[in-house]
């Protein structure tokens, strides 16, 4: 029987991994690293939707396990095939059925090599099999994306398989919202938002003091009682840089997209402050300011 291995390192990846239809055994390879990842993993086990679950705190250990266990007839689903180390590890995986699945706005990029890399590094990465886009590695067979038309436009040179998820993103999140947020938290945010104006700051991996200043200025000129919410990135560790007192700091494992659903339902209105957050690609109509 074929075994399907899913590498998951963030809550968003987990949502998308659940949205891939397969036949055979399904195994999750969970790599910790985001805030409250242990709690999130415990929730995964409790739901019992996987045949087997493995928890890793080290990227190299996880891949050593995959190199030992994955057979030629198996499938492997990963969030990224980009980078010197990743390509070297994929080369040692027995199966040729390796797929990248969408993990946000970066999936639609076509400048992975060109942007931010000097001439030498760019050519080394290229020599090692990296391309300007995800799923470009010769060890990868295809990619799962939500928006096929957008991917065709942004990555016109992509010649491998473009595959569909079972459900569109919004439906998938609505179907599995209970995995990502407990009923008592839903009730908490229902009461907290309660017809109030909300400013939501989505951090990147780092804290932006310019955004903090923007919020402070906004509070001074805003006449109504504005609620200020901080949603750290799952890999955010810059808590010591925060000077502003927020009305609430959302736990790292809670998906931003769930907050959007709750804010739409219970707040009087809201604005999102961010630095090119990929979460907004699924909700382009939301009022937002990019820094």
C-alpha positions in Angstrom: 0.0 0.0 0.0 1.2 3.5 -0.9 2.2 5.8 2.0 1.8 9.6 1.8 4.1 11.7 3.8 3.2 15.3 4.6 5.9 17.7 5.9 4.2 20.4 8.0 5.9 23.3 9.8 3.1 25.9 10.3 -0.7 25.9 11.0 -1.4 27.2 7.5 0.6 24.3 6.0 -1.4 21.9 8.1 -4.7 23.3 6.8 -3.5 22.9 3.2 -2.0 19.4 3.8 -5.5 18.3 5.0 -6.9 19.6 1.7 -4.8 17.2 -0.5 -6.7 14.1 -1.6 -4.7 10.8 -1.6 -5.2 7.1 -1.4 -3.3 4.9 1.0 -1.7 5.6 4.4 -1.3 9.3 5.5 1.5 10.3 7.7 2.3 13.7 9.0 5.9 14.8 9.7 5.4 17.8 12.1 8.3 20.1 12.5 8.0 22.4 15.6 9.3 25.9 15.7 6.4 28.2 16.1 4.8 29.5 19.3 2.7 26.8 21.0 3.6 24.2 18.4 3.5 21.4 21.1 -0.1 22.4 21.9 -1.0 22.4 18.3 0.5 19.0 17.7 -1.4 17.6 20.7 -4.6 18.9 19.1 -3.6 17.1 15.8 -3.2 13.8 17.6 -6.5 14.3 19.5 -8.4 14.7 16.2 -7.1 11.4 15.0 -7.3 12.1 11.2 -3.8 10.7 10.4 -2.7 7.1 10.3 0.6 8.1 12.0 2.1 11.3 13.4 5.8 12.2 14.0 7.0 15.2 15.9 10.5 16.7 15.2 12.3 19.6 16.6 15.1 19.4 14.1 14.9 19.8 10.3 17.8 17.4 9.6 16.5 14.7 11.9 13.1 14.9 10.1 14.8 14.5 6.7 17.0 11.6 7.9 13.8 9.8 8.9 12.2 10.5 5.4 15.4 9.3 3.6 15.2 6.0 5.6 11.4 5.4 5.4 10.1 6.8 2.1 9.9 4.1 -0.6 9.8 4.3 -4.4 6.0 3.8 -4.5 5.3 6.5 -1.8 4.4 10.2 -2.2 6.0 13.1 -0.4 4.3 16.5 0.0 6.5 19.4 1.1 6.1 23.2 1.5 9.3 24.1 -0.3 12.0 22.6 -2.5 14.1 25.8 -2.5 17.6 26.0 -1.0 20.9 24.3 -1.1 20.3 22.0 1.9 16.7 21.1 0.8 17.8 20.1 -2.7 20.6 17.9 -1.4 18.1 16.1 0.9 15.5 15.6 -1.8 18.1 14.0 -4.0 18.4 11.2 -1.5 14.6 10.5 -1.3 13.7 7.3 -3.1 10.4 8.3 -4.6 10.0 10.4 -7.7 6.5 11.4 -6.5 7.4 14.6 -4.6 5.1 17.5 -4.6 5.2 21.1 -3.3 2.0 22.5 -1.9 0.9 26.1 -1.5 2.1 27.9 1.6 1.1 31.5 0.9 1.9 34.3 -1.5 5.5 33.1 -1.9 4.2 30.1 -3.9 3.4 32.5 -6.8 6.9 34.1 -6.9 9.1 33.8 -9.9 12.2 35.6 -8.6 13.5 33.3 -5.8 17.1 33.3 -7.2 17.2 36.9 -8.5 15.8 38.7 -5.4 18.2 39.1 -2.5 21.0 36.9 -3.8 24.4 38.1 -5.2 25.7 36.8 -8.5 27.8 34.0 -6.8 25.1 32.7 -4.5 22.5 32.9 -7.3 24.7 30.8 -9.6 25.6 28.3 -6.9 21.9 27.7 -6.1 21.1 27.5 -9.8 23.9 24.9 -10.3 22.5 22.9 -7.4 19.1 22.6 -9.2 17.1 25.6 -7.8 14.9 27.6 -10.0 13.3 31.0 -9.8 10.0 29.4 -8.6 8.9 26.7 -6.2 8.6 23.1 -7.4 11.3 23.9 -9.9 13.7 21.2 -8.6 14.3 18.3 -10.8 13.3 16.0 -7.9 9.8 17.5 -7.7 6.9 16.4 -9.9 4.4 19.1 -9.4 2.7 21.7 -7.3 -0.7 22.2 -5.5 -2.0 25.7 -5.8 -5.4 27.3 -5.1 -5.3 29.8 -8.0 -4.2 28.1 -11.2 -4.7 31.1 -13.4 -2.6 33.3 -11.1 0.2 30.7 -11.1 0.2 30.5 -14.8 0.5 34.2 -15.1 3.2 34.7 -12.5 5.2 31.6 -13.4 4.6 31.2 -17.1 7.7 29.0 -17.6 6.4 26.3 -15.2 6.1 23.1 -17.1 5.3 20.5 -14.4 1.9 19.4 -13.0 -0.4 22.0 -11.5 -2.7 20.2 -9.1 -5.9 21.2 -7.4 -6.8 21.1 -3.7 -10.1 19.4 -2.8 -11.7 22.6 -1.6 -11.2 26.3 -2.1 -9.3 28.0 0.8 -12.2 29.7 2.5 -14.3 26.5 2.5 -11.4 24.4 3.8 -10.9 26.8 6.7 -14.6 26.9 7.5 -14.8 23.1 7.4 -11.8 22.7 9.8 -12.1 25.8 12.0 -12.4 23.6 15.1 -8.9 22.3 14.7 -7.4 25.7 14.8 -9.3 27.5 17.5 -11.2 26.2 20.6 -14.8 27.2 21.2 -13.9 29.2 24.3 -11.5 31.3 22.2 -14.2 31.9 19.7 -16.4 33.1 22.5 -13.6 35.2 23.9 -13.1 37.1 20.6 -16.9 37.4 20.1 -17.1 39.3 23.4 -13.8 41.2 22.8 -14.7 42.5 19.4 -18.3 43.1 20.2 -19.2 45.9 17.7 -15.9 47.7 18.3 -13.4 49.2 15.8 -10.3 47.0 15.6 -6.7 47.6 14.4 -4.9 44.3 13.8 -1.1 44.2 13.4 0.3 41.1 11.7 4.0 40.8 12.4 6.5 39.3 10.1 9.3 37.3 11.7 10.4 40.6 13.2 8.7 43.5 15.0 8.3 46.7 13.1 8.6 49.8 15.3 7.3 52.0 12.5 4.0 50.1 12.7 3.9 50.5 16.5 4.4 54.3 16.0 1.6 54.3 13.4 -0.7 52.6 15.9 0.2 55.1 18.6 -0.6 58.0 16.2 -3.8 56.4 15.2 -5.0 56.0 18.8 -4.4 59.7 19.5 -6.5 60.9 16.5 -9.2 58.2 16.7 -12.2 59.4 18.8 -13.8 56.0 19.3 -12.6 53.3 21.6 -10.3 51.4 19.2 -9.2 47.8 20.1 -5.5 47.1 19.3 -4.7 43.5 18.6 -1.3 42.0 17.9 -1.0 38.7 15.9 2.7 37.5 15.9 4.0 35.4 13.0 4.2 31.7 14.0 8.1 32.1 14.0 8.1 35.5 15.8 10.6 35.8 18.7 11.0 39.6 19.0 8.7 40.1 22.0 11.3 42.1 24.0 11.1 44.9 21.4 7.4 45.5 22.0 6.7 48.8 23.8 3.0 49.3 23.1 0.4 47.8 25.4 -1.9 45.7 23.2 -5.5 44.9 24.2 -4.8 41.3 23.1 -1.9 39.2 21.8 -3.2 36.3 19.7 -1.5 33.0 20.2 0.9 32.0 17.5 -0.9 28.8 16.4 -4.2 30.6 15.6 -4.5 31.2 11.9 -4.8 34.9 10.8 -7.5 33.9 8.4 -9.7 32.7 11.4 -9.3 36.2 12.9 -10.6 37.7 9.7 -13.7 35.5 9.9 -14.4 36.5 13.5 -13.6 40.2 12.9 -16.1 40.2 9.9 -18.7 38.6 12.0 -18.4 40.5 15.4 -16.5 43.8 15.0 -17.8 47.1 13.8 -15.0 47.3 11.3 -11.3 46.7 11.2 -8.0 47.5 9.4 -5.0 45.2 9.1 -1.4 46.5 9.4 1.2 44.2 7.8 4.4 43.7 5.8 3.1 41.8 2.7 1.3 39.2 4.7 0.4 36.2 2.6 -2.9 35.8 4.5 -4.5 38.7 2.6 -4.2 37.0 -0.8 -7.2 35.0 0.1 -9.2 38.1 1.3 -8.1 41.0 -1.0 -11.2 43.1 -0.1 -10.1 43.5 3.5 -9.1 47.1 4.5 -5.3 47.0 5.0 -2.1 49.1 5.1 1.2 47.7 3.9 4.5 48.8 5.4 
